[in-house]
Amino acid sequence: MELSVIIPCLNAQATIATQLEALAGQHWTQPWEVLVADNGSTDRSVEIAGGFRDRLSNLQVIDASARRGTSYYARNVGARVAAGKSLAFCDADDCVEPGWVAGMGEALSRHDVVYGQNRFDRFNDPKKAEISSRRWKDGLYREQFLPHAATCNLGVKRSVHEQIGGFDECLPRFADGDYCWRLQLEGYSLHYVPEAIVQYRIGRTNTSLPYQFRRAMTAAACDYWLYKKYRSMGVTKDMILSPDYSFKRSFISWLRSLKNMPYSVLLSRETRAVWLRNFISRTGDVIGHFQGRLMNPCRPYVSAGKTFRIDFPVN
């Protein structure tokens, strides 16, 4: 088997058929497989995925529920089960475009690490699509100390993935950045494959308040944890955390939202719902800042058994 396509999945019944439909239409001359790593879905995701077995002959749905809600754990489980010499990662709520499998597979026959082009025009409103296109120009996010690709459009030789220890499961968010940083710090280059295109969905389909709270909380906390993981190398806080993204600003935004609560009850149901979602997200953000400062689940980055420093240029 030349290539294993790995898709982490958690309650993606609304979108996974779109991704699998796109993969079912892919053609490549070499043998490849698809692994859906189910992270503990309670909806019809597994049933829907299983329904594609007649169209994707090498499709497997594997159990990756031991650490539910941890997509990077699911990706690591998929990588361990995979039969391919190379691994390609995409997501259950996005959609690969024609030629993605062949583009990733051919590139991985020549390079250790590859990434594709992210587009935002299919699933998102034009304003969000324009902003995201600028941030992810040529498939890379460059607003932190090293550029990184996204795990929705990333490929790697299996041996390289195993060498760096896979994804860091201590990070509930932004482990794609950490993964690409470690690859580069170990001497691997990221190779761009513009013909491997993924249509990215910015807004997640899970709009429940608990999910919105967790998402905001983990986003804030993980920025601090990434800084703590790499600070022994000389990485400063502003190389990872945006200067505009401070606890003070977060707390002020939360106070303003709280102040508006009495007025929200006088507005329409739709407006109250918007206020509540914003308030829940800002509450999660404030708590995430505390959690990020007080805790540190990640071990410091170490290469070849020895921690070292790099003097990064100042922008």
C-alpha angles and dihedrals in degrees: 000000000000102000137022117197109207123200120182111210135193119164093330099146091129095057114016094086089060091055095044091046088055092048091048088060094053122110129199131158093228127071115267138167140204123225120191105200103203110210095197105299117189095188130067096286095114092045092050092047092049089054090068095062092099090056098037103045094187095048119132128182107205132188113250097156101114089098102031117200094024108110093182090057088053090051091051091050090051091050091052093051095041119112096199127108087224133035129219120190127205134155135252094234099049132067130232116219125228113291095026097120094045092045094051094041096050092045092051090055087065105028137045098222127023137173134188141218119284118212126188105186100096105057105021139067115262096252094053090043092054094049093047092046090057093047093048098040110168091000098296135106108219105176095100134059095283128021118250141188126226124255089233088074110022135120132189140171108260092234091054092049090053093045094059093042099251123260120344103249091195088076114075089187138027095020087134088068092047090048094053092044091054091048091054094043088053090055103263121134124220110234119206119226105186093182091062097084128181125187103222124211109215099188115059117230092230104088097166115134095237089054093048089050094049093045093053093043096050092044091057095042096047094057089060092044092052090051091051091048093057105028092096086068094056098268110149126214094251090057088069108018117060113239087233091054101077133141089244093056091044093051093047090052090050092050092050091051091049090049090056093054097095090054094047093066089062094055132080122289091253092052092048089051091052091049092049093051091049092047093049091049093048090048090053090048093053092047090047090057090054092045092048093051097044101039137048118184093170127089117229113268111265129182124200091350094301131091113226138180131236123198102223118202117253112242 
